[in-house]
Amino acid sequence: MKFKNYTALVTGGSSGIGTEVCLQLAAEGANVGVVASADSGKAQIVVDKIKKGGGKATALVGNVAKPASVAILVKNAESTLGPIDILINAAGVYGNTPIGDTDESLIDHLIDINLKGTFRMINAIAPGMKDRRRGKIVNFSSVNAYIGVESQSLYCACKAGIDLMTRAMARELAPYDVNINSIAPGATKTPMNEALRTLPEHKGVLNAFVSNTPSNTAFSDPAEIARMVVFLASDEGRPMHGSNVLMDEGLAAGI
């Protein structure tokens, strides 16, 4: 029980890697705030699963793209859970942004959620951690922060920004015994890429992706990524400040 008497808040907790993070933190004793962007019912499904296993969790709603929504989320989380000890910024969106054919609304959408949303959550919660001299923050980057991917320039930029933001913030937070680090997953078996993995019309793209992945596992298991979150959020990760952990099955290692 690494996190007995600890509270954790997980944005993006209602799906994908975020859900697995919630389950593992709760299994280690944390009281978990499971955050969905809009549908509390999705968060409640995860909460019910945690409670069925004997853990503690609360369903919360907050759109990290909107400052007012973040303020309400943090207020509700702290009134329900108490001061936040662990913040996991797993909320994120993906989209192609080809040059000359990208809508302004998509530009805003990607930056507001991936980059600004991560900053907003830290900006709201880290001051309390500094005051208490206790806190763990884990941000989610991507292998796209390490390699340029055609037609995904803005997504790549957002994720690279998260990694550098994490390192810069570590300079501010480390003196207060607050750890902040980031994880950069590669392709992970989540609903976001289910179509790529399963639909026959994507077979050519899938085969090309698999052939470019050095390991024998093209799509990591979300549970594997979540275990790194548990490590970084625990006392075992104490020496790590501003680290960017790449978990991409070797995709960015070279050609």
C-alpha positions, -999 to 999 in steps of 0.1 A, spaced: 0 0 0 24 27 -13 -2 54 -11 -22 48 20 -36 82 33 -26 98 0 -50 116 -24 -46 114 -62 -62 134 -90 -61 119 -125 -73 139 -155 -82 117 -184 -89 90 -158 -121 78 -175 -104 61 -205 -72 46 -219 -40 48 -199 -56 72 -174 -81 45 -163 -53 20 -157 -35 46 -137 -65 52 -115 -69 15 -109 -33 10 -99 -31 40 -76 -63 29 -58 -49 -6 -55 -19 9 -37 -42 27 -12 -47 61 -27 -81 79 -26 -85 87 -63 -103 115 -80 -112 101 -115 -117 130 -139 -137 129 -171 -138 159 -194 -176 160 -196 -194 128 -188 -194 119 -151 -209 85 -161 -176 75 -177 -157 84 -146 -183 66 -124 -177 33 -143 -140 35 -132 -150 45 -97 -174 15 -94 -146 -8 -105 -122 6 -79 -148 4 -51 -157 -32 -61 -120 -40 -55 -121 -24 -21 -105 9 -30 -116 45 -26 -125 68 -55 -147 97 -66 -160 106 -100 -153 142 -110 -157 163 -142 -134 190 -155 -125 203 -189 -88 212 -188 -92 234 -219 -113 259 -199 -99 279 -170 -132 282 -152 -138 244 -154 -103 237 -140 -110 261 -111 -143 243 -103 -127 209 -107 -99 217 -82 -123 231 -57 -146 201 -59 -116 177 -57 -101 193 -27 -135 196 -9 -141 159 -16 -107 143 -13 -87 168 7 -54 183 -3 -40 167 -35 -8 147 -29 -5 132 -64 -15 149 -97 -15 128 -129 -21 149 -161 -33 121 -185 -59 142 -203 -49 146 -240 -62 147 -275 -46 136 -308 -52 150 -343 -35 154 -377 -25 190 -387 -13 189 -423 3 222 -435 -22 244 -453 -52 222 -444 -56 226 -407 -86 244 -391 -80 271 -365 -104 253 -342 -83 222 -343 -51 242 -336 -68 257 -305 -82 223 -294 -48 205 -294 -29 233 -276 -57 241 -251 -60 205 -239 -25 190 -243 -2 219 -234 -23 246 -217 -44 221 -199 -14 204 -183 -1 238 -173 -34 249 -158 -37 218 -136 -2 223 -122 -7 260 -118 -38 253 -97 -25 224 -75 13 228 -72 12 258 -49 -6 238 -23 20 210 -27 48 236 -22 32 249 10 29 213 24 63 204 10 48 172 -3 37 163 -38 41 142 -69 32 153 -104 34 131 -135 27 146 -169 20 126 -201 41 134 -231 45 111 -262 71 94 -284 60 122 -308 81 146 -286 112 127 -298 105 120 -335 88 141 -361 57 125 -376 43 136 -409 11 157 -406 13 156 -368 35 187 -363 13 204 -337 8 173 -317 45 167 -317 51 203 -306 26 201 -278 41 169 -264 77 182 -267 65 213 -249 52 191 -220 86 175 -216 105 208 -215 79 224 -193 83 194 -169 121 200 -167 117 237 -162 90 232 -135 113 208 -117 137 237 -111 109 255 -93 94 226 -74 123 204 -64 134 227 -36 100 222 -20 102 184 -21 77 182 -49 86 158 -77 75 165 -113 83 141 -141 68 130 -175 62 98 -193 64 95 -231 45 64 -242 47 51 -277 17 34 -293 -4 19 -265 -34 -4 -268 -62 21 -260 -95 31 -276 -77 60 -293 -60 36 -318 -85 8 -319 -95 16 -355 -59 14 -366 -54 -19 -348 -86 -36 -360 -101 -22 -392 -90 -38 -424 -88 -5 -443 -59 5 -420 -40 -28 -425 -13 -12 -447 -6 16 -422 -6 -9 -393 19 -32 -411 42 -3 -418 40 8 -381 47 -27 -368 77 -32 -392 92 1 -378 89 -10 -342 121 -27 -329 104 -47 -301 81 -76 -307 52 -56 -291 40 -28 -314 13 -16 -289 22 -15 -252 -3 -26 -226 -17 4 -206 -9 -14 -174 28 -13 -182 27 24 -186 6 28 -154 33 9 -134 58 36 -143 33 62 -129 31 43 -97 69 43 -94 73 80 -101 45 89 -77 60 67 -49 89 73 -26 110 50 -48 110 78 -74 122 104 -49 155 113 -67 138 119 -100 131 156 -108 123 167 -144 129 133 -159 112 124 -192 107 86 -193 104 72 -228 83 40 -231 80 35 -268 90 -1 -276 122 13 -291 105 33 -319 126 65 -313 159 47 -308 169 51 -344 166 35 -379 
